[in-house]
């Protein structure tokens, strides 16, 4: 119980929550970005005739 009180009531606990939340948001952002780039693929260059 002391752990939860420290986590939500101290400055370092709140900063830890914020940091974890930020890291998870960045992970979701980059996952969606990279999967979107993979799905687009690379078009083969067209040969000039």
N, C-alpha and C positions, 0 to 999 in steps of 0.2 A: 504494500500500500504506500509505503514511503517513496518507492520508486515512481509511482504514478503522480504523487503529489509534487515531487521534484521535477518530473518531466513537464507538467503543465503549469507550474507556478514559478519556475526560476527562469532567468534569462538564458542560461545555457541549455536548459531543457527545451524551451521554445525555439531556440536557434537550431537545435538538433532536429526537431520536427520539421521546421522550415527547410533545412538542408536536405533531409530525406525526401520531402515532397518535391523539391526542386530537381533532385537527381532522378526521381521516378518520372517526372514530366519530361525531362530531357531525354530519357530513355525511350519513352513512347514517341516523342517527336522524331528522333533519329531512326527509330524502327520503321515508322510510317514513311519517312523520307527515303530511306534506302530501299525498302520494299517497292515503293512507287517507281524509283529509278530502275530497279531490276525488271519490273513488269513492262516498262516502256521499251526496253531492249535497245539495241543499236541497229539502225538500218544499214544494210550493206551499201557501200558507195556505188553509185550508178556509173557504168562505163560510158565514156563519150565515144560516139561512133562517127 
